[in-house]
Amino acid sequence: MSCNLNGRYPTIASPWDDYAVYSFRDTSQIEASDRQPIMDAMNSIIAINWKAIEPHWTSASSPFDSKYSLVLVYDHIGLVAFSVYRVMTIAQRAAIYRSGTEVLPAHQGRGLYGFFTSQILKHPHFPTGSEGILYGWRTRNPIVWAANARICEKVAPSLLDDAADPELQAAGVEMCAALYPGKPLEMPRMIMRGAYGHIKQIRQDYHGTASLVDAAMSRIIPDSADALFSVGYARV
């Protein structure tokens, strides 16, 4: 794990006394000397949470680009959680895409995922009271899908009922094409084939809504390498 950033960058208010939180609206502002240690720490967390064949973030696929924003959470030892996201314009609407969020197992259950979501939706690109913000994510984790769907008015694909939203589906196709050129979605289920060929989900017991989502995902994408690309209207 990487060491703390030791005050080299300003922190933001943290709900926890034992965590230091750094928020970068533009990750290219992170010094070159800090990038590899941060990326190594991010990949280390991914390797614990997933069965990783190869690093997810690399110099060829780097999170340190002006198109990305990043929130980092450190304890006294090192990085414990992170969230990478992008602010975009899709279907002539303000949009946000969750590029990846991971929390070390020992720090899960403390509300870090929800904290990341609240910070992302505070982005200055989204004025308070904004309506119709497009919010996208790619996953095959039922807990992640349920957590993101919970903050949305509508979601496509709709896993818990048969309702379809052509406008959201079209926005998902546009967003996916902008993010992952040459990797089309399989419609109408919005399946991205082979998205996770390099990492494999570690299954766990799911409860409540997540168990229903898990059952739906098991039917729609039984191959562990496949993912669902989802888009909703976020409540800001």
N, C-alpha and C positions, 0 to 999 in steps of 0.2 A: 504494500500500500504506500501511497505517497505521504509525505509529511504534510503538516498543515501549511497553509500559505503564509502564515506568520506575519499577518498585517501588511503584506505587500499590496493588497487590494482592499478597498473598503468593504465592510460587511453590511448586511441589512439586518433589521430587527428579527430576532429569533424567539419563537415561543418556548424554547428550551434553553436552560442555563448551560447545559453541557454540549451544545452544538454551536459552531460558527457557520453562518450561512453567507455565501457569496452569490451574487446575481450579476450576470453579464448579459446585457442586451445585445452585444455584438462580440462574439467570441474571438474575433481577430484582434481584439484589444488585449488579450492575454499574452504575456511575454513569451517569446519563442522558447526560452529556457525552461518555462513551466509546462509547456504543452505535452511533451512526452511523458513526464511523471504523472500528469493528470490523466492522460489517455491510458497509460498502463494501469492506473488505479481503477479507472472506469471498466476496462476490460477484465480486471481481476474480479470485480463484483459480478459482472456478467458471467464469468466462468464458474462462479459459486452458485448463482441462481439458475444457470442453464448448463447442459452438457455441451460445452463449446469445443468444436473441432479446430477453430482458428480464431484469432482476435476479430472482434466485431468492428472496432474503430481502428483504422490504420492511417498511415500518412497519405495513402491514395484515397481513402474515404475518411476524411478528417472532420471532427466537429469544430475545428478552429477556422471557421470561414465566416465572413460577415453576414452570410445568410442565416446563420444559426445563433440562437440564444441559449444560455446555459445557467442552471442553478446548481451549486455544489454545497454539500453539507459535510462538515468535518467534525470529528470529536478530537480528543487530545492525542489520538494515535494516528489518524489519517482519514481518508475519504470514506464515508459510510453510505452516501446516497447521492444521486445526481439525476437531473432531468434536462434533456436536450429538446429544444423545440424550434419551430420556424414560424415566422409571421409572413403571411402571403395575402394575395388578392385572388380569389377564386369566384367565378360566376358573378363578377363585379361586386363582391362582398369582401369585407375584411375576414380573414381566415387564419386559423392557427393549426399547426400540425405537431403532434407529440412524436418526436423522432425517437425517443427512448428514455425510459425512466427505470432506474433500478435502486433497490435498497438492500443492504446487507441483511441476511436473515435475523441476526441478533438485534437489529434496529427496526424490524418490521413490527407493526402494531402500535406505533407511536404517532401515527397520523402524518407521516412524511409525504405519502402520495397525495393526500388531500391538500397539504401545505403547498406542495409544488403546483398543484392545479390552481390554487388561489393566487399564487404569485404570477403564474403565467397569464391568468385572466386580468391581472392588473397592468398588463403591458400598456404603455402610453398610446399605442396605436388603437386601443379600444377605449373610447371615452365611457365614463360611468353612465349606465343606463342604456348602453348600446343594445340594439336588438338584431337578431338574425346573424350573429357571429357564427361562421362556419368553424367547426371544431372536428379535426380528423385525427385518426390513429390507426395503427396496424398492429394486430396482435392475434395470438391464439390462446392467450391466458384468460380464462373466464372471469377471474377476479378483476383484472385490468379492464376488460370489456364492460363489465357491470358498473365499475366505478366511473368510467367515462360516460357511459350511457345515462347514468343517474343525473348528471348535470345538464343534460340536453332535453329540449322540448320534444324533438323527434330525432330518430336515428335511422340510418340506412346502412347495412341491411337490418331489418327488424327481426330479431331472433326470437322474441317472446310472443309475437302474434303474426298474423298473415298480412298486415298492412304494408303497402309499398308506397314509396314517395319518389316519383320519377325525377322531381327537381333535385332532391338530395342524391339520388343515384347518379345523375348527370354531373353534379358537383364533385362527387367522389371520383368519377372517371377523369375529370379535368385535373383534380388535385393529384391523383396518382400519376398521370402523364407528366405533370410538372416535376414531381418528386423522383419518379423512377422511370425515366424515358426507356421505351422499349420493353416494358414489363406491364402489359395490359391486364386489366381486371377481367375476370370471368364473370359475366353478368347472367342473371340478375342477382346472384348471391354475393357479388363483389369479392370473389376469391382471388388472392394473389398466390399463384402456384410457385412453389420453391423458394418462398421468401426467407425461410429459415433452414436452408440446407446446411448452413455452417454451425448452427446451434440447435439444440433440441430441448424442448420444454421438460422440466422435471415435474411430473404430475403430483398432485396432493389431494387431500380430501376437500371437497367444496360443499358449502352450505348455503341455504337460502337461495337468493336470486342467482348466485354464481353456479349453483348446482344445476339450475335450469339452463343457464347459458352453456355450461359444460356439455349437457346432453345434446343441445342444439349443435354445438361445434363438432361433437363426435360424429353426428350424422352428416354435417355439411363438409367438414374438412378432416376426415379420418387420418390422412397422411400428416405426420408431425412436421413436415417441412412446409406445409401450406399455412396461410394466414388469411384472416378477414381484414379487409380495408374498410373502415367505417367512418361515416361522416354524420354529424348532427348539428342542430342549432343550439349553441351553448347559451345558458343563462349567465349573463355578465352582471 
